[in-house]
Amino acid sequence: MNPIDQPRHPFPPFDAESATQKVRMAEDAWNTRDPETVSLAYSTDSQWRNRSEFLTGREAIVQFLTRKWSHEPDYRLIKELWAYHDNRIAVRFAYEWRDASGHWFRSYGNENWEFDDNGLMRRRLASINDVPISENNRKFLWPLGRRPDGHPGLSELGL
């Protein structure tokens, strides 16, 4: 089977364990900052609302993420399960990033996800707010890439 069409475990309906696994898998993928890899978790006709942008399809997702990460160097993300039911998951998240001028930000957000029967996300609705922070107020201090297993999550960090 073509990787583009690969089902993504775990499949709905979700329980606490499978929903938590799905959230961590998404966090790990986004921390790669590889738009092509990240896009494979979404259905080919996936619909997104990200802030004020509306996207449809994997190619639009790849273009969006390519643009996003070109403007957000040093991006590090933590996601946390908020709720789940059947084929839907609600997530809260925060990520830290530096702009081209060297200013640091922490972006806080919520996402609502809906999955198809193959475990691919067919809808992603994200609301996000950016807060300037000083470099010494950063909390996501691991090397670029996957958050280490021992690193605290959002609740442990008081975020």
DSSP file (Angstrom, degrees, kcal/mol; ACC not computed):
  #  RESIDUE AA STRUCTURE BP1 BP2  ACC     N-H-->O    O-->H-N    N-H-->O    O-->H-N    TCO  KAPPA ALPHA  PHI   PSI    X-CA   Y-CA   Z-CA
    1    1 A M              0   0    0      0, 0.0     5,-0.1     0, 0.0     0, 0.0   0.000 360.0 360.0 360.0 138.1    0.0    0.0    0.0
    2    2 A N    >   -     0   0    0      1,-0.1     3,-1.8     3,-0.1     4,-0.4  -0.397 360.0-125.5 -61.1 135.3    1.2    3.5   -0.9
    3    3 A P  G >  S+     0   0    0      0, 0.0     3,-0.9     0, 0.0    -1,-0.1   0.791 110.0  64.2 -56.3 -26.6    2.3    5.4    2.3
    4    4 A I  G 3  S+     0   0    0      1,-0.2    40,-0.1    37,-0.0    -2,-0.0   0.821 108.1  40.1 -65.3 -29.7   -0.1    8.2    1.3
    5    5 A D  G <  S+     0   0    0     -3,-1.8    -1,-0.2    38,-0.1    -3,-0.1   0.345  86.0 130.9-100.7   5.6   -3.0    5.8    1.8
    6    6 A Q    <   -     0   0    0     -3,-0.9   112,-0.0    -4,-0.4     2,-0.0  -0.374  58.8-123.1 -66.4 130.1   -1.7    4.0    4.9
    7    7 A P        -     0   0    0      0, 0.0     2,-0.6     0, 0.0   112,-0.2  -0.353  23.6-134.5 -62.4 154.5   -4.2    3.7    7.8
    8    8 A R        -     0   0    0    110,-2.9    33,-0.0     2,-0.1    -2,-0.0  -0.921  27.4-111.1-122.0 105.6   -2.9    5.3   11.1
    9    9 A H  S    S+     0   0    0     -2,-0.6     2,-0.1     2,-0.1   109,-0.0  -0.378  89.1  57.8 -66.4 153.6   -3.3    3.3   14.3
   10   10 A P  S    S-     0   0    0      0, 0.0    -2,-0.1     0, 0.0     4,-0.1   0.667  75.9-158.8 -77.1 158.3   -5.0    3.7   16.7
   11   11 A F        -     0   0    0      2,-0.1   106,-0.1    -2,-0.1   107,-0.1  -0.680  25.8 -68.0 -99.9 151.9   -8.4    3.7   15.1
   12   12 A P  S    S+     0   0    0      0, 0.0    75,-0.2     0, 0.0     2,-0.1  -0.415  97.1  72.6 -70.1 157.5  -11.7    5.2   16.4
   13   13 A P  S    S-     0   0    0      0, 0.0     2,-0.2     0, 0.0    74,-0.2   0.447  81.7-151.1 -76.7 145.3  -13.6    4.8   18.6
   14   14 A F        -     0   0    0     72,-2.6    72,-0.4    74,-0.1     2,-0.2  -0.560  16.1-168.8 -89.8 148.1  -11.0    6.1   21.0
   15   15 A D     >  -     0   0    0     -2,-0.2     4,-2.7    70,-0.1     5,-0.3  -0.649  48.6 -85.1-115.8-177.6  -10.6    5.3   24.7
   16   16 A A  H  > S+     0   0    0     -2,-0.2     4,-2.1     1,-0.2     5,-0.2   0.905 128.1  45.9 -58.2 -43.3   -8.3    7.1   27.1
   17   17 A E  H  > S+     0   0    0      2,-0.2     4,-2.2     1,-0.2    -1,-0.2   0.940 115.9  43.1 -67.2 -47.7   -5.2    5.1   26.2
   18   18 A S  H  > S+     0   0    0      2,-0.2     4,-2.3     1,-0.2    -2,-0.2   0.862 114.2  51.0 -70.4 -34.5   -5.7    5.3   22.4
   19   19 A A  H  X S+     0   0    0     -4,-2.7     4,-2.1     2,-0.2    -1,-0.2   0.917 111.2  48.4 -66.7 -42.2   -6.6    9.0   22.5
   20   20 A T  H  X S+     0   0    0     -4,-2.1     4,-2.2    -5,-0.3    -2,-0.2   0.898 111.7  50.4 -62.9 -40.5   -3.5    9.8   24.5
   21   21 A Q  H  X S+     0   0    0     -4,-2.2     4,-2.5     1,-0.2    -2,-0.2   0.921 109.2  50.8 -62.7 -44.4   -1.4    7.7   22.1
   22   22 A K  H  X S+     0   0    0     -4,-2.3     4,-2.0     1,-0.2    -2,-0.2   0.891 110.1  50.4 -61.6 -40.6   -2.9    9.6   19.1
   23   23 A V  H  X S+     0   0    0     -4,-2.1     4,-2.5     2,-0.2    -1,-0.2   0.924 111.7  46.7 -64.9 -44.9   -2.1   13.0   20.8
   24   24 A R  H  X S+     0   0    0     -4,-2.2     4,-2.9     1,-0.2    -2,-0.2   0.887 110.2  53.4 -66.7 -37.6    1.5   12.0   21.5
   25   25 A M  H  X S+     0   0    0     -4,-2.5     4,-2.2     2,-0.2    -1,-0.2   0.907 110.3  47.8 -62.1 -40.9    2.0   10.7   17.9
   26   26 A A  H  X S+     0   0    0     -4,-2.0     4,-2.7     2,-0.2     5,-0.2   0.930 111.8  49.6 -65.5 -44.9    0.7   14.0   16.6
   27   27 A E  H  X S+     0   0    0     -4,-2.5     4,-2.2     1,-0.2    -2,-0.2   0.943 111.5  49.0 -57.9 -48.2    3.1   16.0   18.9
   28   28 A D  H  X S+     0   0    0     -4,-2.9     4,-0.5     1,-0.2    -1,-0.2   0.908 112.2  48.2 -59.8 -42.8    6.0   13.8   17.8
   29   29 A A  H >X>S+     0   0    0     -4,-2.2     3,-1.5     1,-0.2     5,-0.6   0.943 111.5  48.9 -64.0 -47.8    5.3   14.3   14.1
   30   30 A W  H ><5S+     0   0    0     -4,-2.7     3,-1.2     1,-0.3    -1,-0.2   0.849 104.3  60.5 -63.0 -33.5    4.9   18.1   14.4
   31   31 A N  H 3<5S+     0   0    0     -4,-2.2   114,-0.4     1,-0.3    -1,-0.3   0.633  93.5  65.2 -71.2 -11.7    8.1   18.3   16.3
   32   32 A T  H <<5S-     0   0    0     -3,-1.5    -1,-0.3    -4,-0.5    -2,-0.2   0.775  93.7-147.8 -72.7 -25.1    9.9   16.8   13.3
   33   33 A R  T <<5 +     0   0    0     -3,-1.2    -3,-0.1    -4,-0.6    -2,-0.1   0.823  51.0 138.0  57.0  34.6    8.9   20.0   11.4
   34   34 A D     >< -     0   0    0     -5,-0.6     4,-2.6     1,-0.2     5,-0.2  -0.898  40.5-163.6-109.7 100.6    8.7   17.9    8.3
   35   35 A P  H  > S+     0   0    0      0, 0.0     4,-2.4     0, 0.0    -1,-0.2   0.846  87.0  51.8 -55.5 -39.5    5.6   19.0    6.4
   36   36 A E  H  > S+     0   0    0      2,-0.2     4,-0.8     1,-0.2    26,-0.1   0.930 112.5  44.8 -64.7 -45.6    5.4   15.8    4.2
   37   37 A T  H >4 S+     0   0    0      1,-0.2     3,-0.9    -3,-0.2     4,-0.3   0.935 114.5  48.7 -63.5 -46.7    5.7   13.5    7.1
   38   38 A V  H >< S+     0   0    0     -4,-2.6     3,-1.8     1,-0.2    -2,-0.2   0.894 104.2  60.4 -60.8 -40.4    3.1   15.4    9.1
   39   39 A S  H >< S+     0   0    0     -4,-2.4     3,-1.7     1,-0.3    -1,-0.2   0.750  88.9  71.9 -62.4 -24.1    0.7   15.6    6.2
   40   40 A L  T << S+     0   0    0     -3,-0.9    -1,-0.3    -4,-0.8    -2,-0.2   0.635  86.7  64.8 -69.8 -12.7    0.4   11.7    6.1
   41   41 A A  T <  S+     0   0    0     -3,-1.8    80,-2.6    -4,-0.3     2,-0.3   0.522  95.3  74.8 -82.5  -5.3   -1.6   11.7    9.3
   42   42 A Y  E <  S-a  121   0A   0     -3,-1.7    80,-0.2    78,-0.3    16,-0.1  -0.804  90.2-105.9-111.2 147.8   -4.4   13.6    7.5
   43   43 A S  E >   -     0   0A   0     78,-2.3     3,-2.0    -2,-0.3    14,-0.1  -0.285  36.9-108.9 -64.6 157.1   -6.9   12.3    5.0
   44   44 A T  E 3  S+     0   0A   0      1,-0.3    14,-1.0    13,-0.1    15,-0.2   0.751 122.2  39.3 -62.6 -22.8   -6.3   13.4    1.4
   45   45 A D  E 3  S+     0   0A   0     12,-0.2    -1,-0.3    13,-0.1    -2,-0.1   0.046  86.0 156.6-112.0  24.7   -9.4   15.7    1.7
   46   46 A S  E <   -     0   0A   0     -3,-2.0    11,-2.9    10,-0.1     2,-0.5  -0.154  32.3-143.8 -54.0 141.2   -8.7   16.9    5.2
   47   47 A Q  E     -aB 123  56A   0     75,-2.3    77,-2.4     9,-0.2     2,-0.4  -0.932  19.7-174.0-112.7 133.0  -10.3   20.2    6.2
   48   48 A W  E     -aB 124  55A   0      7,-2.7     7,-1.9    -2,-0.5     2,-0.4  -0.929  23.4-169.3-124.7 146.4   -8.5   22.6    8.5
   49   49 A R  E     +aB 125  54A   0     75,-2.4    77,-3.6    -2,-0.4     2,-0.5  -0.958  17.7 175.9-124.5 116.8   -9.2   25.9   10.2
   50   50 A N  E >   -aB 126  53A   0      3,-2.6     3,-2.5    -2,-0.4     2,-0.4  -0.945  65.4 -53.3-123.3 107.2   -5.9   27.2   11.6
   51   51 A R  T 3  S-     0   0    0     75,-1.9    75,-0.1    -2,-0.5    78,-0.0  -0.505 124.1 -21.2  58.0-115.9   -6.4   30.6   13.1
   52   52 A S  T 3  S+     0   0    0     -2,-0.4     2,-0.4    -3,-0.1    -1,-0.3   0.286 118.6  99.6-104.9  10.4   -8.0   32.6   10.2
   53   53 A E  E <   -B   50   0A   0     -3,-2.5    -3,-2.6     2,-0.0     2,-0.5  -0.787  54.6-158.9-100.4 141.5   -6.8   30.2    7.5
   54   54 A F  E     +B   49   0A   0     -2,-0.4     2,-0.3    -5,-0.2    -5,-0.2  -0.980  16.3 179.8-119.2 126.4   -9.0   27.6    5.9
   55   55 A L  E     -B   48   0A   0     -7,-1.9    -7,-2.7    -2,-0.5     2,-0.4  -0.909  14.5-165.7-127.3 151.1   -7.3   24.7    4.1
   56   56 A T  E     +B   47   0A   0     -2,-0.3     4,-0.4    -9,-0.2    -9,-0.2  -0.978  53.8   9.3-137.2 126.7   -8.4   21.6    2.2
   57   57 A G  S  > S-     0   0    0    -11,-2.9     4,-1.7    -2,-0.4   -12,-0.2   0.107  82.8 -80.9  94.9 157.8   -6.2   18.6    1.3
   58   58 A R  H  > S+     0   0    0    -14,-1.0     4,-2.9     1,-0.2     5,-0.2   0.872 122.5  56.7 -63.2 -40.5   -2.8   17.4    1.9
   59   59 A E  H  > S+     0   0    0    -15,-0.2     4,-2.4     1,-0.2    -1,-0.2   0.912 108.6  47.8 -61.4 -40.5   -1.0   19.6   -0.6
   60   60 A A  H  > S+     0   0    0     -4,-0.4     4,-2.5     2,-0.2    -1,-0.2   0.874 111.2  52.1 -65.0 -36.7   -2.5   22.7    1.1
   61   61 A I  H  X S+     0   0    0     -4,-1.7     4,-2.9     2,-0.2     5,-0.3   0.932 109.5  48.6 -64.4 -45.9   -1.4   21.3    4.5
   62   62 A V  H  X S+     0   0    0     -4,-2.9     4,-2.5     1,-0.2     5,-0.2   0.931 113.1  47.4 -60.1 -46.1    2.2   20.8    3.2
   63   63 A Q  H  X S+     0   0    0     -4,-2.4     4,-2.2    -5,-0.2    -1,-0.2   0.921 113.3  48.6 -61.5 -44.4    2.3   24.3    1.8
   64   64 A F  H  X S+     0   0    0     -4,-2.5     4,-2.9     1,-0.2    -2,-0.2   0.944 113.9  44.8 -60.6 -49.9    0.9   25.7    5.0
   65   65 A L  H  X S+     0   0    0     -4,-2.9     4,-2.7     2,-0.2     5,-0.2   0.863 110.8  54.2 -66.7 -36.0    3.4   23.9    7.3
   66   66 A T  H  X S+     0   0    0     -4,-2.5     4,-1.1    -5,-0.3    -1,-0.2   0.937 113.6  42.4 -60.4 -46.5    6.3   24.7    5.0
   67   67 A R  H  X S+     0   0    0     -4,-2.2     4,-0.9    -5,-0.2     3,-0.3   0.928 114.2  52.4 -64.7 -46.3    5.5   28.4    5.3
   68   68 A K  H >X S+     0   0    0     -4,-2.9     3,-1.2     1,-0.2     4,-0.6   0.950 111.8  43.1 -55.8 -55.1    4.8   28.1    9.0
   69   69 A W  H 3< S+     0   0    0     -4,-2.7    -1,-0.2     1,-0.3    -2,-0.2   0.681 104.5  63.7 -74.5 -15.8    8.1   26.5   10.0
   70   70 A S  H 3< S+     0   0    0     -4,-1.1    -1,-0.3    -3,-0.3    -2,-0.2   0.747 112.1  38.6 -73.0 -21.1   10.1   28.8    7.7
   71   71 A H  H << S+     0   0    0     -3,-1.2    29,-0.2    -4,-0.9    -2,-0.2   0.441 113.0  58.3-103.8  -3.6    8.9   31.7   10.0
   72   72 A E    ><  +     0   0    0     -4,-0.6     3,-0.8    -5,-0.1    -1,-0.2  -0.532  69.0 179.5-128.2  66.0    9.1   29.8   13.3
   73   73 A P  T 3   +     0   0    0      0, 0.0    25,-2.4     0, 0.0    -3,-0.1  -0.260  69.5  29.0 -63.6 157.4   12.6   28.6   13.8
   74   74 A D  T 3  S+     0   0    0      1,-0.2     2,-0.2    23,-0.2    22,-0.1   0.755  84.5 176.7  63.6  27.6   13.4   26.7   17.0
   75   75 A Y    <   +     0   0    0     -3,-0.8    70,-0.4    -6,-0.1     2,-0.4  -0.432   7.2 173.9 -65.1 127.8    9.8   25.4   17.2
   76   76 A R  E     -C   96   0A   0     20,-2.0    20,-2.4    -2,-0.2     2,-0.3  -0.993   9.4-165.2-138.7 133.7    9.0   23.0   20.0
   77   77 A L  E     -C   95   0A   0     -2,-0.4     2,-0.4    18,-0.2    18,-0.2  -0.907  15.1-170.4-125.9 142.5    5.5   21.8   20.8
   78   78 A I  E     -C   94   0A   0     16,-2.6    16,-2.2    -2,-0.3     2,-0.3  -0.997  12.2-169.9-128.1 129.6    3.7   20.0   23.6
   79   79 A K  E     -C   93   0A   0     -2,-0.4     2,-0.4    14,-0.2    14,-0.2  -0.866   0.5-167.0-113.5 151.3    0.2   18.7   23.2
   80   80 A E  E     -C   92   0A   0     12,-2.7    12,-2.5    -2,-0.3     2,-0.1  -0.997  26.8-112.7-140.6 134.7   -2.1   17.3   25.9
   81   81 A L  E     +C   91   0A   0     -2,-0.4    10,-0.2    10,-0.2     3,-0.1  -0.421  33.2 172.8 -61.9 132.8   -5.4   15.4   25.7
   82   82 A W  E     -     0   0A   0      8,-3.1     2,-0.3     1,-0.5     9,-0.2   0.757  61.8 -25.7-106.9 -46.8   -8.3   17.4   26.8
   83   83 A A  E     -C   90   0A   0      7,-1.6     7,-3.2   -64,-0.1    -1,-0.5  -0.977  53.6-163.5-161.3 163.7  -11.3   15.1   25.9
   84   84 A Y  E     +C   89   0A   0     -2,-0.3     2,-0.2     5,-0.2     5,-0.2  -0.988   8.6 172.6-152.1 155.4  -12.3   12.4   23.5
   85   85 A H  E >   -C   88   0A   0      3,-2.4     3,-2.6    -2,-0.3     2,-0.3  -0.808  62.6 -47.0-165.5 124.6  -15.5   10.7   22.3
   86   86 A D  T 3  S-     0   0    0    -72,-0.4   -72,-2.6     1,-0.3    -1,-0.0  -0.292 128.4  -9.1  54.5-107.5  -16.0    8.1   19.5
   87   87 A N  T 3  S+     0   0    0     -2,-0.3    28,-2.5   -74,-0.2     2,-0.4   0.134 120.0  88.4-108.5  20.0  -14.0    9.5   16.6
   88   88 A R  E <   -CD  85 114A   0     -3,-2.6    -3,-2.4    26,-0.2     2,-0.4  -0.919  48.8-173.7-123.9 146.7  -13.2   12.9   18.0
   89   89 A I  E     -CD  84 113A   0     24,-1.7    24,-3.0    -2,-0.4     2,-0.4  -0.999  10.9-153.9-135.6 136.4  -10.3   14.2   20.2
   90   90 A A  E     -CD  83 112A   0     -7,-3.2    -8,-3.1    -2,-0.4    -7,-1.6  -0.936  20.5-175.0-109.3 136.0   -9.9   17.7   21.8
   91   91 A V  E     -CD  81 111A   0     20,-2.7    20,-2.7    -2,-0.4     2,-0.4  -0.954  18.8-156.1-131.3 143.8   -6.4   18.8   22.5
   92   92 A R  E     +CD  80 110A   0    -12,-2.5   -12,-2.7    -2,-0.4     2,-0.3  -0.918  27.1 171.1-111.9 152.1   -4.8   21.8   24.2
   93   93 A F  E     -CD  79 109A   0     16,-2.5    16,-2.4    -2,-0.4     2,-0.3  -0.964  23.9-161.1-152.0 165.1   -1.3   22.7   23.3
   94   94 A A  E     -CD  78 108A   0    -16,-2.2   -16,-2.6    -2,-0.3     2,-0.3  -0.978  11.1-175.1-146.4 145.2    1.5   25.2   23.6
   95   95 A Y  E     -CD  77 107A   0     12,-2.2    12,-3.3    -2,-0.3     2,-0.4  -0.995  13.8-144.3-140.0 150.9    4.6   25.7   21.4
   96   96 A E  E     +CD  76 106A   0    -20,-2.4   -20,-2.0    -2,-0.3     2,-0.3  -0.887  26.7 160.9-112.8 144.5    7.6   28.0   21.7
   97   97 A W  E     - D   0 105A   0      8,-2.0     8,-2.5    -2,-0.4     2,-0.4  -0.981  30.8-130.5-157.4 161.2    9.3   29.6   18.7
   98   98 A R  E     - D   0 104A   0    -25,-2.4     6,-0.2    -2,-0.3   -23,-0.1  -0.946  22.2-137.8-118.3 136.9   11.6   32.4   17.8
   99   99 A D    >   -     0   0    0      4,-2.7     3,-2.1    -2,-0.4   -27,-0.1  -0.321  37.1 -91.6 -86.8 177.8   11.0   34.9   15.0
  100  100 A A  T 3  S+     0   0    0      1,-0.3    -1,-0.1   -29,-0.2   -28,-0.1   0.725 126.6  56.8 -63.1 -22.3   13.5   36.1   12.5
  101  101 A S  T 3  S-     0   0    0      2,-0.1    -1,-0.3     1,-0.0    -3,-0.0   0.477 120.9-107.0 -86.7  -2.8   14.3   39.1   14.7
  102  102 A G  S <  S+     0   0    0     -3,-2.1     2,-0.3     1,-0.3    -2,-0.1   0.521  72.1 142.2  90.4   5.9   15.2   36.7   17.6
  103  103 A H        -     0   0    0     31,-0.0    -4,-2.7     1,-0.0    -1,-0.3  -0.628  43.4-135.3 -82.1 139.3   12.1   37.5   19.7
  104  104 A W  E     -DE  98 133A   0     29,-0.7    29,-2.2    -2,-0.3     2,-0.3  -0.686  22.6-178.0 -97.6 148.3   10.6   34.5   21.5
  105  105 A F  E     -DE  97 132A   0     -8,-2.5    -8,-2.0    -2,-0.3     2,-0.5  -0.970  20.6-149.8-138.5 151.8    6.9   33.6   21.7
  106  106 A R  E     -DE  96 131A   0     25,-2.7    25,-2.2    -2,-0.3     2,-0.5  -0.998  18.7-156.9-119.0 125.7    4.8   30.9   23.3
  107  107 A S  E     -DE  95 130A   0    -12,-3.3   -12,-2.2    -2,-0.5     2,-0.4  -0.896   5.8-163.1-105.1 127.7    1.6   30.1   21.4
  108  108 A Y  E     +DE  94 129A   0     21,-2.8    21,-2.8    -2,-0.5     2,-0.3  -0.864  21.2 153.1-109.0 141.9   -1.3   28.6   23.3
  109  109 A G  E     -DE  93 128A   0    -16,-2.4   -16,-2.5    -2,-0.4     2,-0.4  -0.983  36.2-134.1-160.5 172.7   -4.1   26.8   21.5
  110  110 A N  E     -DE  92 127A   0     17,-2.0    17,-2.3    -2,-0.3     2,-0.4  -0.978  20.4-165.7-130.3 143.3   -6.9   24.3   21.4
  111  111 A E  E     -DE  91 126A   0    -20,-2.7   -20,-2.7    -2,-0.4     2,-0.5  -0.983  10.8-156.1-130.4 143.4   -7.7   21.9   18.6
  112  112 A N  E     -DE  90 125A   0     13,-2.0    13,-2.3    -2,-0.4     2,-0.4  -0.987  20.2-166.8-114.3 127.2  -10.7   19.8   17.8
  113  113 A W  E     -DE  89 124A   0    -24,-3.0   -24,-1.7    -2,-0.5     2,-0.4  -0.897  12.1-169.2-117.6 142.9   -9.9   16.7   15.7
  114  114 A E  E     -DE  88 123A   0      9,-2.1     8,-2.6    -2,-0.4     9,-1.6  -1.000  13.8-157.6-130.1 133.6  -12.2   14.3   13.8
  115  115 A F  E     - E   0 121A   0    -28,-2.5     6,-0.2    -2,-0.4     2,-0.1  -0.786  10.3-133.0-113.5 150.6  -10.9   11.0   12.4
  116  116 A D    >   -     0   0    0      4,-2.8     3,-1.8    -2,-0.3    -1,-0.0  -0.326  45.5 -88.9 -86.1-179.7  -12.1    8.7    9.6
  117  117 A D  T 3  S+     0   0    0      1,-0.3    -1,-0.1     2,-0.1    -2,-0.0   0.710 126.2  59.9 -65.7 -20.1  -12.3    5.0   10.1
  118  118 A N  T 3  S-     0   0    0      2,-0.1  -110,-2.9  -107,-0.1    -1,-0.3   0.312 119.4-106.7 -90.2   8.0   -8.7    4.5    8.9
  119  119 A G  S <  S+     0   0    0     -3,-1.8     2,-0.4     1,-0.3    -2,-0.1   0.605  76.5 136.3  79.3  11.0   -7.4    6.7   11.8
  120  120 A L        -     0   0    0    -78,-0.1    -4,-2.8     1,-0.0     2,-0.5  -0.743  61.2-114.5 -92.3 140.1   -6.6    9.7    9.5
  121  121 A M  E     +aE  42 115A   0    -80,-2.6   -78,-2.3    -2,-0.4    -6,-0.3  -0.608  34.5 175.7 -76.6 120.6   -7.6   13.1   10.6
  122  122 A R  E     +     0   0A   0     -8,-2.6   -75,-2.3    -2,-0.5     2,-0.3   0.595  68.1  31.0-101.0 -13.6  -10.3   14.5    8.3
  123  123 A R  E     +aE  47 114A   0     -9,-1.6    -9,-2.1   -77,-0.2     2,-0.4  -0.982  57.5 178.6-147.2 135.3  -11.0   17.7   10.2
  124  124 A R  E     -aE  48 113A   0    -77,-2.4   -75,-2.4    -2,-0.3     2,-0.5  -0.972   3.6-175.4-136.6 119.1   -8.7   19.9   12.4
  125  125 A L  E     -aE  49 112A   0    -13,-2.3   -13,-2.0    -2,-0.4     2,-0.4  -0.965  12.7-176.6-117.1 116.8  -10.0   23.1   13.9
  126  126 A A  E     -aE  50 111A   0    -77,-3.6   -75,-1.9    -2,-0.5     2,-0.4  -0.950  17.4-171.9-124.2 132.8   -7.4   25.2   15.7
  127  127 A S  E     + E   0 110A   0    -17,-2.3   -17,-2.0    -2,-0.4     2,-0.4  -0.986  20.6 179.5-117.0 130.1   -7.6   28.4   17.7
  128  128 A I  E     - E   0 109A   0     -2,-0.4     2,-0.4   -19,-0.2   -19,-0.2  -0.987  17.9-167.3-140.7 139.8   -4.2   29.9   18.7
  129  129 A N  E     - E   0 108A   0    -21,-2.8   -21,-2.8    -2,-0.4     2,-0.4  -0.989  15.7-143.0-126.5 137.7   -3.0   32.9   20.6
  130  130 A D  E     - E   0 107A   0     -2,-0.4   -23,-0.2   -23,-0.2    -2,-0.0  -0.839  13.8-172.0-103.1 135.5    0.7   34.1   20.6
  131  131 A V  E     - E   0 106A   0    -25,-2.2   -25,-2.7    -2,-0.4     2,-0.1  -0.991  23.8-126.1-126.1 123.5    2.3   35.6   23.7
  132  132 A P  E     - E   0 105A   0      0, 0.0     2,-0.3     0, 0.0   -27,-0.3  -0.444  33.9-179.0 -64.3 139.7    5.7   37.3   23.7
  133  133 A I  E     - E   0 104A   0    -29,-2.2   -29,-0.7    -2,-0.1     2,-0.2  -0.945  28.3-111.9-133.9 157.6    8.1   35.8   26.2
  134  134 A S    >   -     0   0    0     -2,-0.3     3,-2.0     1,-0.1     4,-0.3  -0.572  33.5-112.5 -83.5 156.5   11.7   36.5   27.1
  135  135 A E  G >  S+     0   0    0      1,-0.3     3,-1.4    -2,-0.2    -1,-0.1   0.861 118.0  57.4 -58.3 -35.2   14.3   33.9   26.3
  136  136 A N  G 3  S+     0   0    0      1,-0.3    -1,-0.3     3,-0.0     0, 0.0   0.555  99.9  60.4 -76.3  -4.6   14.9   33.2   30.0
  137  137 A N  G <  S+     0   0    0     -3,-2.0    -1,-0.3     2,-0.0    -2,-0.2   0.358  77.0 122.0 -98.2   3.7   11.1   32.4   30.4
  138  138 A R    <   +     0   0    0     -3,-1.4     3,-0.1    -4,-0.3   -32,-0.0  -0.355  35.9 179.8 -64.3 147.0   11.3   29.5   27.9
  139  139 A K        +     0   0    0      1,-0.1     2,-1.1     3,-0.0    -1,-0.1   0.488  63.6  78.8-123.1 -13.0   10.2   26.1   29.3
  140  140 A F        +     0   0    0      1,-0.1    -1,-0.1   -64,-0.1   -44,-0.1  -0.725  53.4 152.5-102.3  84.2   10.6   23.9   26.2
  141  141 A L        +     0   0    0     -2,-1.1    -1,-0.1    -3,-0.1     3,-0.1   0.177  23.0 116.3-108.1  16.2   14.4   23.4   26.4
  142  142 A W  S    S-     0   0    0      1,-0.1     3,-0.1     3,-0.1     5,-0.1  -0.420  76.8 -86.5 -79.1 161.5   15.0   20.1   24.8
  143  143 A P        -     0   0    0      0, 0.0    -1,-0.1     0, 0.0    -2,-0.0  -0.289  64.8 -75.1 -60.4 153.4   17.1   19.8   21.5
  144  144 A L  S    S+     0   0    0     -3,-0.1     2,-0.3   -68,-0.1   -68,-0.1  -0.185 102.8  42.8 -50.4 141.2   15.0   20.2   18.3
  145  145 A G  S    S+     0   0    0   -114,-0.4  -113,-0.1   -70,-0.4    -3,-0.1  -0.827 101.1   9.9 118.4-158.4   13.0   17.1   17.6
  146  146 A R  S    S-     0   0    0     -2,-0.3  -118,-0.1     1,-0.1     3,-0.1  -0.227  76.3-110.9 -59.2 137.9   10.8   14.8   19.7
  147  147 A R        -     0   0    0    -70,-0.2    -1,-0.1     1,-0.1    -3,-0.0  -0.560  42.0-109.7 -66.8 127.3   10.1   15.9   23.3
  148  148 A P    >   -     0   0    0      0, 0.0     3,-1.7     0, 0.0    -1,-0.1  -0.269  22.0-117.8 -60.2 147.4   12.1   13.5   25.6
  149  149 A D  T 3  S+     0   0    0      1,-0.3    -2,-0.1    -3,-0.1    -3,-0.0   0.822 113.5  51.9 -56.0 -34.4    9.9   11.1   27.6
  150  150 A G  T 3  S+     0   0    0      2,-0.1    -1,-0.3     0, 0.0    -3,-0.0   0.559  83.7 107.3 -82.6  -7.2   11.1   12.6   30.9
  151  151 A H  S <  S-     0   0    0     -3,-1.7   -11,-0.0     1,-0.1    -4,-0.0  -0.524  79.2-106.6 -73.8 136.1   10.3   16.2   29.9
  152  152 A P        -     0   0    0      0, 0.0    -1,-0.1     0, 0.0     2,-0.1  -0.211  30.5-132.8 -60.6 150.9    7.2   17.6   31.8
  153  153 A G     >  -     0   0    0    -75,-0.0     4,-1.7     1,-0.0     6,-0.2  -0.189  38.7 -80.3 -88.5-171.8    4.0   18.1   29.9
  154  154 A L  H  >>S+     0   0    0      1,-0.2     5,-2.6     2,-0.2     4,-0.5   0.918 128.6  48.3 -60.9 -47.3    1.8   21.2   30.0
  155  155 A S  H >45S+     0   0    0      1,-0.2     3,-1.2     4,-0.2    -1,-0.2   0.921 111.8  49.6 -62.1 -43.7    0.0   20.4   33.3
  156  156 A E  H 345S+     0   0    0      1,-0.3    -1,-0.2     2,-0.1    -2,-0.2   0.812 111.0  50.7 -65.1 -29.7    3.4   19.7   35.0
  157  157 A L  H 3<5S-     0   0    0     -4,-1.7    -1,-0.3    -3,-0.1    -2,-0.2   0.497 115.0-116.8 -85.1  -4.0    4.8   23.0   33.7
  158  158 A G  T <<5       0   0    0     -3,-1.2    -3,-0.2    -4,-0.5    -2,-0.1   0.749 360.0 360.0  74.6  23.6    1.7   24.9   35.0
  159  159 A L      <       0   0    0     -5,-2.6    -4,-0.2    -6,-0.2    -5,-0.1   0.389 360.0 360.0-103.6 360.0    0.7   25.9   31.4
